[in-house]
Amino acid sequence: MVVIQTVQCPYCGKSFESSIDVSGGSQQYIEDCYVCCQPITFRTSVDYDGNLLMIEISREDD
Ligand SMILES: [Zn+2]
C-alpha cells in the first residue's frame, strides 16, 4: 500500500508530495527532493495494520 504524504524539504523548504510505501513496515531510506534534488533522509513508522504513524525527515548529513 502506498500513502501520499506532503513533506517539507529540509534544504530548500518547499513542500511536495511523496508516495510512501507502507507495506514493508517501518523503514529508513533516502529520496531526492523534487525541487532542489538534494538527498532527504526519510524515517517512517508503520503499525501492523499498515497505518503510517510517523514520518521524520532530515538532511542526510545530520
Ligand atoms: Zn529541496
N, CA, C, O and the ligand as a Tripos MOL2 file, in Angstrom:
@<TRIPOS>MOLECULE
protein
  249   247    63     0     0
PROTEIN
NO_CHARGES

@<TRIPOS>ATOM
      1 N           0.8470   -1.1980    0.0000 N.3       1 MET1
      2 CA          0.0000    0.0000    0.0000 C.3       1 MET1
      3 C           0.8760    1.2390    0.0000 C.2       1 MET1
      4 O           1.9230    1.2720    0.6470 O.2       1 MET1
      5 N           0.4450    2.2490   -0.7240 N.am      2 VAL2
      6 CA          1.2090    3.4850   -0.8120 C.3       2 VAL2
      7 C           0.3800    4.6380   -0.2480 C.2       2 VAL2
      8 O          -0.8010    4.7830   -0.5630 O.2       2 VAL2
      9 N           1.0100    5.4410    0.5790 N.am      3 VAL3
     10 CA          0.3610    6.5950    1.1970 C.3       3 VAL3
     11 C           0.9970    7.8580    0.6270 C.2       3 VAL3
     12 O           2.2200    7.9700    0.5530 O.2       3 VAL3
     13 N           0.1600    8.8000    0.2270 N.am      4 ILE4
     14 CA          0.6780   10.0800   -0.2590 C.3       4 ILE4
     15 C           0.7500   11.0490    0.9150 C.2       4 ILE4
     16 O          -0.2460   11.2830    1.6000 O.2       4 ILE4
     17 N           1.9160   11.6010    1.1380 N.am      5 GLN5
     18 CA          2.1230   12.4700    2.2810 C.3       5 GLN5
     19 C           2.8290   13.7400    1.7990 C.2       5 GLN5
     20 O           3.7710   13.6800    1.0090 O.2       5 GLN5
     21 N           2.3580   14.8870    2.2900 N.am      6 THR6
     22 CA          3.0540   16.1310    1.9700 C.3       6 THR6
     23 C           4.2020   16.3210    2.9500 C.2       6 THR6
     24 O           4.0030   16.2850    4.1650 O.2       6 THR6
     25 N           5.3850   16.5210    2.4290 N.am      7 VAL7
     26 CA          6.5620   16.6870    3.2690 C.3       7 VAL7
     27 C           7.2650   17.9890    2.8920 C.2       7 VAL7
     28 O           7.0990   18.5090    1.7880 O.2       7 VAL7
     29 N           8.0450   18.4950    3.8270 N.am      8 GLN8
     30 CA          8.7740   19.7320    3.5690 C.3       8 GLN8
     31 C          10.2650   19.4360    3.4850 C.2       8 GLN8
     32 O          10.8350   18.8000    4.3710 O.2       8 GLN8
     33 N          10.8770   19.8980    2.4260 N.am      9 CYS9
     34 CA         12.3020   19.6670    2.2150 C.3       9 CYS9
     35 C          13.1230   20.4150    3.2690 C.2       9 CYS9
     36 O          12.9020   21.6070    3.4820 O.2       9 CYS9
     37 N          14.0710   19.7330    3.9340 N.am     10 PRO10
     38 CA         14.9130   20.3940    4.9440 C.3      10 PRO10
     39 C          15.9850   21.2910    4.3290 C.2      10 PRO10
     40 O          16.6390   22.0440    5.0500 O.2      10 PRO10
     41 N          16.1720   21.2260    3.0430 N.am     11 TYR11
     42 CA         17.1830   22.0530    2.3720 C.3      11 TYR11
     43 C          16.5760   23.3410    1.8200 C.2      11 TYR11
     44 O          17.0350   24.4370    2.1450 O.2      11 TYR11
     45 N          15.5500   23.2090    0.9880 N.am     12 CYS12
     46 CA         15.0050   24.3770    0.2990 C.3      12 CYS12
     47 C          13.6810   24.8460    0.9040 C.2      12 CYS12
     48 O          13.1990   25.9240    0.5530 O.2      12 CYS12
     49 N          13.0800   24.0590    1.8090 N.am     13 GLY13
     50 CA         11.8620   24.4720    2.4980 C.3      13 GLY13
     51 C          10.5880   24.3300    1.6890 C.2      13 GLY13
     52 O           9.5110   24.6810    2.1710 O.2      13 GLY13
     53 N          10.6860   23.8230    0.4740 N.am     14 LYS14
     54 CA          9.4900   23.6380   -0.3460 C.3      14 LYS14
     55 C           8.7560   22.3740    0.0750 C.2      14 LYS14
     56 O           9.3680   21.3870    0.4840 O.2      14 LYS14
     57 N           7.4380   22.4230   -0.0310 N.am     15 SER15
     58 CA          6.6310   21.2410    0.2480 C.3      15 SER15
     59 C           6.3510   20.5010   -1.0470 C.2      15 SER15
     60 O           6.1420   21.1060   -2.0980 O.2      15 SER15
     61 N           6.3520   19.2000   -0.9500 N.am     16 PHE16
     62 CA          5.9910   18.3980   -2.1150 C.3      16 PHE16
     63 C           5.3510   17.1070   -1.6160 C.2      16 PHE16
     64 O           5.4760   16.7420   -0.4480 O.2      16 PHE16
     65 N           4.6690   16.4340   -2.5220 N.am     17 GLU17
     66 CA          4.0080   15.1910   -2.1470 C.3      17 GLU17
     67 C           4.9170   14.0200   -2.4470 C.2      17 GLU17
     68 O           5.5140   13.9200   -3.5190 O.2      17 GLU17
     69 N           5.0030   13.1350   -1.4680 N.am     18 SER18
     70 CA          5.8350   11.9570   -1.6240 C.3      18 SER18
     71 C           4.9750   10.7270   -1.4140 C.2      18 SER18
     72 O           4.1300   10.7020   -0.5190 O.2      18 SER18
     73 N           5.1810    9.7240   -2.2190 N.am     19 SER19
     74 CA          4.4560    8.4760   -2.0030 C.3      19 SER19
     75 C           5.3110    7.5470   -1.1580 C.2      19 SER19
     76 O           6.4620    7.2600   -1.4870 O.2      19 SER19
     77 N           4.7240    7.0870   -0.0670 N.am     20 ILE20
     78 CA          5.4350    6.2580    0.8920 C.3      20 ILE20
     79 C           4.8490    4.8620    0.8600 C.2      20 ILE20
     80 O           3.6470    4.6680    1.0410 O.2      20 ILE20
     81 N           5.7140    3.9010    0.6290 N.am     21 ASP21
     82 CA          5.2700    2.5080    0.5970 C.3      21 ASP21
     83 C           5.2510    1.9680    2.0240 C.2      21 ASP21
     84 O           6.3020    1.7560    2.6290 O.2      21 ASP21
     85 N           4.0530    1.7470    2.5550 N.am     22 VAL22
     86 CA          3.9370    1.2940    3.9430 C.3      22 VAL22
     87 C           3.8440   -0.2330    4.0650 C.2      22 VAL22
     88 O           3.7950   -0.7690    5.1720 O.2      22 VAL22
     89 N           3.8220   -0.9150    2.9410 N.am     23 SER23
     90 CA          3.6580   -2.3750    3.0250 C.3      23 SER23
     91 C           4.9010   -3.0650    3.5810 C.2      23 SER23
     92 O           4.8180   -4.1910    4.0710 O.2      23 SER23
     93 N           6.0490   -2.4010    3.5080 N.am     24 GLY24
     94 CA          7.2680   -3.0040    4.0390 C.3      24 GLY24
     95 C           7.4860   -2.7090    5.5070 C.2      24 GLY24
     96 O           8.5190   -3.0910    6.0550 O.2      24 GLY24
     97 N           6.5490   -2.0420    6.1650 N.am     25 GLY25
     98 CA          6.7240   -1.7050    7.5750 C.3      25 GLY25
     99 C           7.5860   -0.4680    7.7440 C.2      25 GLY25
    100 O           7.8100    0.2890    6.8000 O.2      25 GLY25
    101 N           8.0660   -0.2780    8.9680 N.am     26 SER26
    102 CA          8.8940    0.8890    9.2690 C.3      26 SER26
    103 C          10.2150    0.7910    8.5250 C.2      26 SER26
    104 O          10.8060   -0.2850    8.4290 O.2      26 SER26
    105 N          10.6640    1.8990    8.0100 N.am     27 GLN27
    106 CA         11.9200    1.8650    7.2690 C.3      27 GLN27
    107 C          12.6020    3.2220    7.2310 C.2      27 GLN27
    108 O          12.0270    4.2430    7.6090 O.2      27 GLN27
    109 N          13.8300    3.2060    6.7720 N.am     28 GLN28
    110 CA         14.6000    4.4260    6.5590 C.3      28 GLN28
    111 C          15.1650    4.3730    5.1480 C.2      28 GLN28
    112 O          15.7190    3.3580    4.7260 O.2      28 GLN28
    113 N          15.0190    5.4750    4.4250 N.am     29 TYR29
    114 CA         15.5040    5.4920    3.0620 C.3      29 TYR29
    115 C          15.7980    6.9270    2.6620 C.2      29 TYR29
    116 O          15.4440    7.8750    3.3610 O.2      29 TYR29
    117 N          16.4470    7.0570    1.5350 N.am     30 ILE30
    118 CA         16.8010    8.3830    1.0390 C.3      30 ILE30
    119 C          16.0890    8.6330   -0.2840 C.2      30 ILE30
    120 O          16.0920    7.7930   -1.1840 O.2      30 ILE30
    121 N          15.4720    9.8240   -0.3750 N.am     31 GLU31
    122 CA         14.7950   10.1960   -1.6090 C.3      31 GLU31
    123 C          15.2160   11.6290   -1.9350 C.2      31 GLU31
    124 O          15.2910   12.4780   -1.0470 O.2      31 GLU31
    125 N          15.4840   11.8860   -3.1970 N.am     32 ASP32
    126 CA         15.8810   13.2370   -3.5920 C.3      32 ASP32
    127 C          14.6890   14.1720   -3.5790 C.2      32 ASP32
    128 O          13.5870   13.7880   -3.9700 O.2      32 ASP32
    129 N          14.9090   15.4160   -3.1230 N.am     33 CYS33
    130 CA         13.8760   16.4480   -3.1780 C.3      33 CYS33
    131 C          13.4620   16.6800   -4.6250 C.2      33 CYS33
    132 O          14.3040   16.7390   -5.5210 O.2      33 CYS33
    133 N          12.1460   16.8140   -4.8460 N.am     34 TYR34
    134 CA         11.6540   17.0400   -6.2000 C.3      34 TYR34
    135 C          12.0500   18.4140   -6.7230 C.2      34 TYR34
    136 O          12.1030   18.6360   -7.9320 O.2      34 TYR34
    137 N          12.3290   19.3310   -5.8030 N.am     35 VAL35
    138 CA         12.5970   20.7100   -6.1980 C.3      35 VAL35
    139 C          14.0970   20.9580   -6.3660 C.2      35 VAL35
    140 O          14.5360   21.4130   -7.4220 O.2      35 VAL35
    141 N          14.8920   20.6590   -5.3170 N.am     36 CYS36
    142 CA         16.3180   21.0030   -5.3570 C.3      36 CYS36
    143 C          17.2210   19.7790   -5.5220 C.2      36 CYS36
    144 O          18.4410   19.9200   -5.6110 O.2      36 CYS36
    145 N          16.6400   18.5950   -5.5620 N.am     37 CYS37
    146 CA         17.3720   17.3530   -5.8400 C.3      37 CYS37
    147 C          18.4160   16.9810   -4.7870 C.2      37 CYS37
    148 O          19.3270   16.2040   -5.0720 O.2      37 CYS37
    149 N          18.2950   17.5250   -3.5800 N.am     38 GLN38
    150 CA         19.1930   17.1170   -2.5020 C.3      38 GLN38
    151 C          18.6470   15.8430   -1.8640 C.2      38 GLN38
    152 O          17.4380   15.6130   -1.8570 O.2      38 GLN38
    153 N          19.5430   15.0170   -1.3300 N.am     39 PRO39
    154 CA         19.0880   13.7530   -0.7280 C.3      39 PRO39
    155 C          18.4750   13.9510    0.6530 C.2      39 PRO39
    156 O          19.1480   14.4310    1.5640 O.2      39 PRO39
    157 N          17.2190   13.5900    0.8150 N.am     40 ILE40
    158 CA         16.5000   13.7190    2.0760 C.3      40 ILE40
    159 C          16.3760   12.3370    2.7080 C.2      40 ILE40
    160 O          16.0100   11.3680    2.0420 O.2      40 ILE40
    161 N          16.6880   12.2570    4.0000 N.am     41 THR41
    162 CA         16.5140   11.0020    4.7240 C.3      41 THR41
    163 C          15.1030   10.9210    5.2890 C.2      41 THR41
    164 O          14.6810   11.8070    6.0320 O.2      41 THR41
    165 N          14.3810    9.8800    4.9480 N.am     42 PHE42
    166 CA         13.0390    9.6280    5.4570 C.3      42 PHE42
    167 C          13.1120    8.4850    6.4560 C.2      42 PHE42
    168 O          13.7400    7.4570    6.2040 O.2      42 PHE42
    169 N          12.4480    8.6870    7.6110 N.am     43 ARG43
    170 CA         12.2690    7.5740    8.5540 C.3      43 ARG43
    171 C          10.7770    7.4310    8.7870 C.2      43 ARG43
    172 O          10.1120    8.3840    9.1920 O.2      43 ARG43
    173 N          10.2620    6.2660    8.5360 N.am     44 THR44
    174 CA          8.8210    6.0700    8.6960 C.3      44 THR44
    175 C           8.5410    5.0210    9.7640 C.2      44 THR44
    176 O           9.2640    4.0330    9.8950 O.2      44 THR44
    177 N           7.4710    5.2570   10.5260 N.am     45 SER45
    178 CA          6.9680    4.2560   11.4620 C.3      45 SER45
    179 C           5.6040    3.7950   10.9820 C.2      45 SER45
    180 O           4.7070    4.6080   10.7580 O.2      45 SER45
    181 N           5.4540    2.5110   10.8290 N.am     46 VAL46
    182 CA          4.2220    1.9230   10.3200 C.3      46 VAL46
    183 C           3.7640    0.8610   11.3150 C.2      46 VAL46
    184 O           4.5690    0.0560   11.7830 O.2      46 VAL46
    185 N           2.4650    0.8590   11.6380 N.am     47 ASP47
    186 CA          1.9860   -0.1580   12.5710 C.3      47 ASP47
    187 C           1.6440   -1.4530   11.8270 C.2      47 ASP47
    188 O           1.7970   -1.5440   10.6090 O.2      47 ASP47
    189 N           1.1810   -2.4430   12.5800 N.am     48 TYR48
    190 CA          0.9510   -3.7670   11.9870 C.3      48 TYR48
    191 C          -0.1660   -3.7690   10.9530 C.2      48 TYR48
    192 O          -0.2200   -4.6490   10.0940 O.2      48 TYR48
    193 N          -1.0540   -2.7880   11.0350 N.am     49 ASP49
    194 CA         -2.1450   -2.7040   10.0660 C.3      49 ASP49
    195 C          -1.7730   -1.9130    8.8200 C.2      49 ASP49
    196 O          -2.6000   -1.7350    7.9260 O.2      49 ASP49
    197 N          -0.5320   -1.4360    8.7580 N.am     50 GLY50
    198 CA         -0.1050   -0.6860    7.5970 C.3      50 GLY50
    199 C          -0.4590    0.7910    7.6520 C.2      50 GLY50
    200 O          -0.4570    1.4730    6.6270 O.2      50 GLY50
    201 N          -0.7660    1.2920    8.8610 N.am     51 ASN51
    202 CA         -1.0360    2.7240    9.0120 C.3      51 ASN51
    203 C           0.2670    3.4700    9.2800 C.2      51 ASN51
    204 O           1.0910    3.0570   10.0960 O.2      51 ASN51
    205 N           0.4230    4.5750    8.5720 N.am     52 LEU52
    206 CA          1.6110    5.3950    8.7790 C.3      52 LEU52
    207 C           1.4430    6.1870   10.0770 C.2      52 LEU52
    208 O           0.5620    7.0410   10.1850 O.2      52 LEU52
    209 N           2.2980    5.8950   11.0580 N.am     53 LEU53
    210 CA          2.2000    6.5470   12.3630 C.3      53 LEU53
    211 C           2.9960    7.8350   12.3960 C.2      53 LEU53
    212 O           2.5560    8.8240   12.9820 O.2      53 LEU53
    213 N           4.1640    7.8330   11.7720 N.am     54 MET54
    214 CA          5.0690    8.9560   11.8990 C.3      54 MET54
    215 C           5.9950    8.9810   10.7050 C.2      54 MET54
    216 O           6.4060    7.9430   10.1870 O.2      54 MET54
    217 N           6.3170   10.1930   10.2780 N.am     55 ILE55
    218 CA          7.3610   10.3380    9.2680 C.3      55 ILE55
    219 C           8.3210   11.4100    9.7440 C.2      55 ILE55
    220 O           7.9120   12.5060   10.1270 O.2      55 ILE55
    221 N           9.5900   11.0810    9.7150 N.am     56 GLU56
    222 CA         10.6130   12.0010   10.1750 C.3      56 GLU56
    223 C          11.5310   12.2840    8.9990 C.2      56 GLU56
    224 O          11.9570   11.3770    8.2840 O.2      56 GLU56
    225 N          11.8270   13.5660    8.8150 N.am     57 ILE57
    226 CA         12.6110   13.9730    7.6550 C.3      57 ILE57
    227 C          13.8440   14.7270    8.1330 C.2      57 ILE57
    228 O          13.7490   15.6270    8.9670 O.2      57 ILE57
    229 N          14.9810   14.3600    7.6080 N.am     58 SER58
    230 CA         16.1970   15.0770    7.9980 C.3      58 SER58
    231 C          17.1680   15.1440    6.8350 C.2      58 SER58
    232 O          17.0330   14.4270    5.8430 O.2      58 SER58
    233 N          18.1510   16.0220    6.9790 N.am     59 ARG59
    234 CA         19.2220   16.0790    5.9910 C.3      59 ARG59
    235 C          20.0880   14.8450    6.1250 C.2      59 ARG59
    236 O          20.2280   14.2730    7.2060 O.2      59 ARG59
    237 N          20.6550   14.4560    5.0260 N.am     60 GLU60
    238 CA         21.4920   13.2660    5.0460 C.3      60 GLU60
    239 C          22.7110   13.4830    5.9440 C.2      60 GLU60
    240 O          23.2130   12.5260    6.5320 O.2      60 GLU60
    241 N          23.1880   14.7040    6.0580 N.am     61 ASP61
    242 CA         24.4140   14.9650    6.8140 C.3      61 ASP61
    243 C          24.1670   15.2660    8.2880 C.2      61 ASP61
    244 O          25.1040   15.6230    9.0010 O.2      61 ASP61
    245 N          22.9180   15.1300    8.7670 N.am     62 ASP62
    246 CA         22.6350   15.3520   10.1940 C.3      62 ASP62
    247 C          23.2460   14.2430   11.0460 C.2      62 ASP62
    248 O          23.1120   14.2600   12.2690 O.2      62 ASP62
    249 ZN         14.5340   20.7930   -1.6910 Zn       63 ZN63
@<TRIPOS>BOND
     1     1     2 1
     2     2     3 1
     3     3     4 2
     4     3     5 am
     5     5     6 1
     6     6     7 1
     7     7     8 2
     8     7     9 am
     9     9    10 1
    10    10    11 1
    11    11    12 2
    12    11    13 am
    13    13    14 1
    14    14    15 1
    15    15    16 2
    16    15    17 am
    17    17    18 1
    18    18    19 1
    19    19    20 2
    20    19    21 am
    21    21    22 1
    22    22    23 1
    23    23    24 2
    24    23    25 am
    25    25    26 1
    26    26    27 1
    27    27    28 2
    28    27    29 am
    29    29    30 1
    30    30    31 1
    31    31    32 2
    32    31    33 am
    33    33    34 1
    34    34    35 1
    35    35    36 2
    36    35    37 am
    37    37    38 1
    38    38    39 1
    39    39    40 2
    40    39    41 am
    41    41    42 1
    42    42    43 1
    43    43    44 2
    44    43    45 am
    45    45    46 1
    46    46    47 1
    47    47    48 2
    48    47    49 am
    49    49    50 1
    50    50    51 1
    51    51    52 2
    52    51    53 am
    53    53    54 1
    54    54    55 1
    55    55    56 2
    56    55    57 am
    57    57    58 1
    58    58    59 1
    59    59    60 2
    60    59    61 am
    61    61    62 1
    62    62    63 1
    63    63    64 2
    64    63    65 am
    65    65    66 1
    66    66    67 1
    67    67    68 2
    68    67    69 am
    69    69    70 1
    70    70    71 1
    71    71    72 2
    72    71    73 am
    73    73    74 1
    74    74    75 1
    75    75    76 2
    76    75    77 am
    77    77    78 1
    78    78    79 1
    79    79    80 2
    80    79    81 am
    81    81    82 1
    82    82    83 1
    83    83    84 2
    84    83    85 am
    85    85    86 1
    86    86    87 1
    87    87    88 2
    88    87    89 am
    89    89    90 1
    90    90    91 1
    91    91    92 2
    92    91    93 am
    93    93    94 1
    94    94    95 1
    95    95    96 2
    96    95    97 am
    97    97    98 1
    98    98    99 1
    99    99   100 2
   100    99   101 am
   101   101   102 1
   102   102   103 1
   103   103   104 2
   104   103   105 am
   105   105   106 1
   106   106   107 1
   107   107   108 2
   108   107   109 am
   109   109   110 1
   110   110   111 1
   111   111   112 2
   112   111   113 am
   113   113   114 1
   114   114   115 1
   115   115   116 2
   116   115   117 am
   117   117   118 1
   118   118   119 1
   119   119   120 2
   120   119   121 am
   121   121   122 1
   122   122   123 1
   123   123   124 2
   124   123   125 am
   125   125   126 1
   126   126   127 1
   127   127   128 2
   128   127   129 am
   129   129   130 1
   130   130   131 1
   131   131   132 2
   132   131   133 am
   133   133   134 1
   134   134   135 1
   135   135   136 2
   136   135   137 am
   137   137   138 1
   138   138   139 1
   139   139   140 2
   140   139   141 am
   141   141   142 1
   142   142   143 1
   143   143   144 2
   144   143   145 am
   145   145   146 1
   146   146   147 1
   147   147   148 2
   148   147   149 am
   149   149   150 1
   150   150   151 1
   151   151   152 2
   152   151   153 am
   153   153   154 1
   154   154   155 1
   155   155   156 2
   156   155   157 am
   157   157   158 1
   158   158   159 1
   159   159   160 2
   160   159   161 am
   161   161   162 1
   162   162   163 1
   163   163   164 2
   164   163   165 am
   165   165   166 1
   166   166   167 1
   167   167   168 2
   168   167   169 am
   169   169   170 1
   170   170   171 1
   171   171   172 2
   172   171   173 am
   173   173   174 1
   174   174   175 1
   175   175   176 2
   176   175   177 am
   177   177   178 1
   178   178   179 1
   179   179   180 2
   180   179   181 am
   181   181   182 1
   182   182   183 1
   183   183   184 2
   184   183   185 am
   185   185   186 1
   186   186   187 1
   187   187   188 2
   188   187   189 am
   189   189   190 1
   190   190   191 1
   191   191   192 2
   192   191   193 am
   193   193   194 1
   194   194   195 1
   195   195   196 2
   196   195   197 am
   197   197   198 1
   198   198   199 1
   199   199   200 2
   200   199   201 am
   201   201   202 1
   202   202   203 1
   203   203   204 2
   204   203   205 am
   205   205   206 1
   206   206   207 1
   207   207   208 2
   208   207   209 am
   209   209   210 1
   210   210   211 1
   211   211   212 2
   212   211   213 am
   213   213   214 1
   214   214   215 1
   215   215   216 2
   216   215   217 am
   217   217   218 1
   218   218   219 1
   219   219   220 2
   220   219   221 am
   221   221   222 1
   222   222   223 1
   223   223   224 2
   224   223   225 am
   225   225   226 1
   226   226   227 1
   227   227   228 2
   228   227   229 am
   229   229   230 1
   230   230   231 1
   231   231   232 2
   232   231   233 am
   233   233   234 1
   234   234   235 1
   235   235   236 2
   236   235   237 am
   237   237   238 1
   238   238   239 1
   239   239   240 2
   240   239   241 am
   241   241   242 1
   242   242   243 1
   243   243   244 2
   244   243   245 am
   245   245   246 1
   246   246   247 1
   247   247   248 2
@<TRIPOS>SUBSTRUCTURE
     1 MET1         2 RESIDUE 1 A MET
     2 VAL2         6 RESIDUE 1 A VAL
     3 VAL3        10 RESIDUE 1 A VAL
     4 ILE4        14 RESIDUE 1 A ILE
     5 GLN5        18 RESIDUE 1 A GLN
     6 THR6        22 RESIDUE 1 A THR
     7 VAL7        26 RESIDUE 1 A VAL
     8 GLN8        30 RESIDUE 1 A GLN
     9 CYS9        34 RESIDUE 1 A CYS
    10 PRO10       38 RESIDUE 1 A PRO
    11 TYR11       42 RESIDUE 1 A TYR
    12 CYS12       46 RESIDUE 1 A CYS
    13 GLY13       50 RESIDUE 1 A GLY
    14 LYS14       54 RESIDUE 1 A LYS
    15 SER15       58 RESIDUE 1 A SER
    16 PHE16       62 RESIDUE 1 A PHE
    17 GLU17       66 RESIDUE 1 A GLU
    18 SER18       70 RESIDUE 1 A SER
    19 SER19       74 RESIDUE 1 A SER
    20 ILE20       78 RESIDUE 1 A ILE
    21 ASP21       82 RESIDUE 1 A ASP
    22 VAL22       86 RESIDUE 1 A VAL
    23 SER23       90 RESIDUE 1 A SER
    24 GLY24       94 RESIDUE 1 A GLY
    25 GLY25       98 RESIDUE 1 A GLY
    26 SER26      102 RESIDUE 1 A SER
    27 GLN27      106 RESIDUE 1 A GLN
    28 GLN28      110 RESIDUE 1 A GLN
    29 TYR29      114 RESIDUE 1 A TYR
    30 ILE30      118 RESIDUE 1 A ILE
    31 GLU31      122 RESIDUE 1 A GLU
    32 ASP32      126 RESIDUE 1 A ASP
    33 CYS33      130 RESIDUE 1 A CYS
    34 TYR34      134 RESIDUE 1 A TYR
    35 VAL35      138 RESIDUE 1 A VAL
    36 CYS36      142 RESIDUE 1 A CYS
    37 CYS37      146 RESIDUE 1 A CYS
    38 GLN38      150 RESIDUE 1 A GLN
    39 PRO39      154 RESIDUE 1 A PRO
    40 ILE40      158 RESIDUE 1 A ILE
    41 THR41      162 RESIDUE 1 A THR
    42 PHE42      166 RESIDUE 1 A PHE
    43 ARG43      170 RESIDUE 1 A ARG
    44 THR44      174 RESIDUE 1 A THR
    45 SER45      178 RESIDUE 1 A SER
    46 VAL46      182 RESIDUE 1 A VAL
    47 ASP47      186 RESIDUE 1 A ASP
    48 TYR48      190 RESIDUE 1 A TYR
    49 ASP49      194 RESIDUE 1 A ASP
    50 GLY50      198 RESIDUE 1 A GLY
    51 ASN51      202 RESIDUE 1 A ASN
    52 LEU52      206 RESIDUE 1 A LEU
    53 LEU53      210 RESIDUE 1 A LEU
    54 MET54      214 RESIDUE 1 A MET
    55 ILE55      218 RESIDUE 1 A ILE
    56 GLU56      222 RESIDUE 1 A GLU
    57 ILE57      226 RESIDUE 1 A ILE
    58 SER58      230 RESIDUE 1 A SER
    59 ARG59      234 RESIDUE 1 A ARG
    60 GLU60      238 RESIDUE 1 A GLU
    61 ASP61      242 RESIDUE 1 A ASP
    62 ASP62      246 RESIDUE 1 A ASP
    63 ZN63       249 GROUP 0 **** ****
